[in-house]
Amino acid sequence: MGHIVCNIMMIGPPGSGKTMLARRLPTILPDLTLDEALETTKIHSVAGLLDSKTPLLATRPYRSPHHTISDAGLIGGGSYPRPGEVSLSHHGVLFLDELPEFNKNVLENLRQPLEDGKVTISRALMSLSYPARFMLAVALNPCPCGYFTDPRHQCTCSQQLIQKYMSKISGPLLDRIDIHVEVPALSYDELASKTAGPDSATLRQQVASARGVQLDRFKNEPKIFCNAHMESKHLRSYCELDESSMNLLKNAIDKLGLSARAFDRIHKVARTIADLEGTETIQTSHIAEAIHYRSLDRKLWMGG
């Protein structure tokens, strides 16, 4: 089974809390099912990461490799192919901090597991496949100096330098990230405020409730357990839109130049937003919110 899977990109200046937010993600995801725990434990056992005191993993993995990681370290490899970070993150979270600092070729290798939920490692004498269905969370500064979007600091980067920095992340990889959010630096008053937002337990309950709705929705669909697992053919059945929503989506596609993959992902995110709100049908507001989550990268990459 799969949890509610949305790949997320956080853009903001240094110290805005991107890494802290990523570390909180596993705390709001549902508990591992027995099948998920067995799958995850098997992968970690093959990698030699379990000791005798941990016969079964009970918590979702959270992996955060350094930006100097190699292809084999991220995807898997070796003379006898071992699982890489994408498989060690199976049923959990893979967090890549300072995304543009990673080797571009290494990042491009993420495209297959993000699309297929598995990686295949071929060698002369064998070919092995490892599962790799994970939530990808990435964080990056908006420019090399880090302060392009920070109103309190002067950015020292030229537009050309910013675009060169951002171009290290390819369009096809961006297409596979569902949600792009700006994480602004907080002021002193905001940091000192005693007004608390919802805690992890509350958010986790909302996620678990939405997941329950999705499990019921797809009970007759083999190998589909959440909205993220839907293929294009399922959208007509489970993501039906009214005329107003369709017009809004059409205008966004035309204006932003989004791909067919982005079109599908907007549907899935809107469906998940509706589930979190407890709404049976997707409303125009849900489509608008999902589109907003796709637009931030265009502002930065296109110099808007």
C-alpha positions, 0 to 999 in steps of 0.5 A, spaced: 500 500 500 502 507 499 501 513 503 498 520 500 504 521 496 506 528 493 513 530 491 514 537 494 519 542 492 521 548 497 524 554 495 526 560 500 532 563 503 537 560 508 534 559 515 527 560 513 525 553 515 526 548 509 530 543 512 525 543 519 519 542 515 522 536 511 524 533 517 517 533 520 514 530 514 514 523 516 511 525 523 504 526 519 504 520 515 500 514 517 503 508 520 506 503 516 502 497 514 504 490 516 506 489 508 509 496 508 513 494 514 515 488 511 517 491 504 521 496 507 525 491 512 527 487 507 530 492 503 534 495 509 536 488 510 539 487 503 543 493 504 546 491 511 543 496 515 539 492 520 541 489 527 539 484 531 535 488 535 531 491 529 527 485 526 522 489 523 522 497 521 516 500 525 517 507 522 517 510 515 524 511 513 527 518 512 533 519 508 537 525 507 543 524 502 549 529 501 549 533 495 556 529 493 552 522 492 554 518 486 549 515 481 550 508 485 549 511 492 542 514 490 539 509 485 543 503 487 549 499 484 555 495 485 558 489 482 552 485 486 547 491 485 545 494 492 539 498 493 540 506 493 537 511 497 531 511 493 530 504 495 532 505 502 526 511 502 521 506 500 514 508 503 518 514 506 521 520 505 527 522 501 530 529 502 535 532 497 537 539 500 540 544 496 538 541 490 542 545 485 548 542 488 547 535 486 550 533 480 545 534 474 546 527 471 545 524 478 538 528 479 536 525 472 536 518 474 531 520 479 526 520 473 525 513 472 523 511 480 519 517 480 515 515 474 515 507 475 516 506 483 522 502 482 529 502 479 532 496 475 540 495 475 543 492 470 550 488 470 553 483 465 551 477 469 544 479 472 539 485 472 535 486 479 529 491 480 528 494 487 522 498 489 522 505 490 516 508 491 517 514 496 515 521 497 521 526 494 522 533 498 527 537 495 529 544 498 533 550 494 535 557 495 532 561 490 539 564 487 546 562 489 547 568 494 540 565 497 536 572 497 533 573 491 526 572 494 528 575 501 525 583 502 530 584 508 536 582 504 539 585 498 540 579 492 547 580 489 546 575 483 544 577 476 538 574 472 543 570 468 546 567 474 540 566 477 537 562 471 544 558 470 543 556 477 536 554 476 537 550 470 541 545 473 534 542 475 531 540 468 524 541 466 522 533 466 525 533 473 520 539 475 514 536 471 515 530 476 514 534 482 507 536 484 507 542 489 512 548 489 512 552 495 515 558 497 518 558 504 519 565 506 524 568 512 520 569 518 520 576 521 522 577 529 515 578 530 513 572 527 518 568 530 516 570 537 509 569 536 505 565 541 500 563 536 501 556 534 499 552 528 496 545 528 501 540 531 503 534 527 498 529 531 492 533 528 495 534 521 497 526 521 489 525 523 487 529 517 492 525 512 490 518 515 482 520 514 484 522 507 488 516 506 482 512 508 477 515 503 482 514 498 483 506 500 475 506 499 475 509 493 480 505 489 478 498 493 476 495 486 482 498 482 488 493 483 495 496 485 492 503 486 491 505 493 492 513 493 491 518 488 498 519 486 498 512 483 492 514 478 494 513 471 491 518 466 485 513 464 483 514 471 482 521 471 476 521 467 472 516 473 475 519 479 477 527 477 471 529 474 471 537 473 465 542 472 466 547 466 468 552 470 474 548 473 476 546 466 476 553 463 481 555 469 485 549 468 485 550 460 487 557 461 493 555 466 495 550 461 496 555 456 499 561 460 504 557 463 505 552 458 505 546 462 506 539 460 501 533 459 504 530 466 503 537 469 496 536 467 495 530 470 498 532 477 494 538 477 488 533 477 491 528 482 493 534 487 486 537 486 483 531 488 487 530 494 485 537 497 478 535 496 479 529 500 483 533 505 477 538 506 472 532 506 469 534 499 466 528 494 467 533 488 473 537 486 471 544 486 474 550 482 477 552 488 481 546 489 483 546 482 486 553 483 490 551 489 493 545 485 495 550 479 498 555 484 502 550 487 505 549 480 506 556 478 512 558 483 517 555 479 515 558 472 516 565 476 523 563 478 526 559 472 523 564 467 525 570 470 518 573 472 
